[in-house]
Amino acid sequence: MQSQKAQKIDLNLDYPCPCHRRGRLTPIALTEAFGCNRCQRFFVVQDNGYVIEELPTNYSYKRTWRWTGHQWSIVSPSLGKGYLPLTMVALGVVIVLLVATQSPLNSSPAFWRSHFWH
């Protein structure tokens, strides 16, 4: 059975692309980055050489992978880095809408009965 323990990424080696099956990640000279020869994506080495991160990303969180020695293993985004900011924005919108709809006229029981419970 193959080990799933993360291994340090060697900046002098080629790796399979985590996004494109037939692609190869090749080191970009004088940087800590790789480029795929098929999908044209770029990846930066992070976390002291144990993680690659896709750049630029169109996702609400950054996609990252760890090398196990045989394949890439996707790193799940942490709640604070991915979904927490989005959740806070959504909660803020809900609060603003609730405050905006609360006026003395709109808070009377007759208003709610006439508009929502027919």
Secondary structure as the mmCIF struct_conf table of DSSP 4:
data_model
#
loop_
_struct_conf.conf_type_id
_struct_conf.id
_struct_conf.beg_label_comp_id
_struct_conf.beg_label_asym_id
_struct_conf.beg_label_seq_id
_struct_conf.end_label_comp_id
_struct_conf.end_label_asym_id
_struct_conf.end_label_seq_id
BEND BEND1 LYS A 5 LYS A 5
STRN STRN1 GLN A 7 GLN A 7
HELX_LH_PP_P HELX_LH_PP_P1 LYS A 8 ASP A 10
TURN_TY1_P TURN_TY1_P1 LEU A 11 ASN A 12
BEND BEND2 LEU A 13 LEU A 13
STRN STRN2 TYR A 15 PRO A 16
BEND BEND3 PRO A 18 CYS A 19
TURN_TY1_P TURN_TY1_P2 ARG A 21 ARG A 22
STRN STRN3 ARG A 24 PRO A 27
HELX_LH_PP_P HELX_LH_PP_P2 ILE A 28 ILE A 28
TURN_TY1_P TURN_TY1_P3 ALA A 29 LEU A 30
BEND BEND4 THR A 31 GLU A 32
STRN STRN4 ALA A 33 CYS A 36
TURN_TY1_P TURN_TY1_P4 ASN A 37 CYS A 39
STRN STRN5 PHE A 42 GLN A 46
HELX_RH_3T_P HELX_RH_3T_P1 ASP A 47 GLY A 49
TURN_TY1_P TURN_TY1_P5 TYR A 50 TYR A 50
STRN STRN6 VAL A 51 LEU A 55
BEND BEND5 PRO A 56 PRO A 56
BEND BEND6 TYR A 59 TYR A 61
STRN STRN7 THR A 64 TRP A 67
BEND BEND7 GLY A 69 GLN A 71
STRN STRN8 TRP A 72 VAL A 75
HELX_LH_PP_P HELX_LH_PP_P3 SER A 76 SER A 78
TURN_TY1_P TURN_TY1_P6 LEU A 79 GLY A 82
HELX_RH_AL_P HELX_RH_AL_P1 TYR A 83 THR A 101
TURN_TY1_P TURN_TY1_P7 PRO A 104 SER A 107
BEND BEND8 SER A 108 SER A 108
HELX_RH_AL_P HELX_RH_AL_P2 PRO A 109 PHE A 116
#
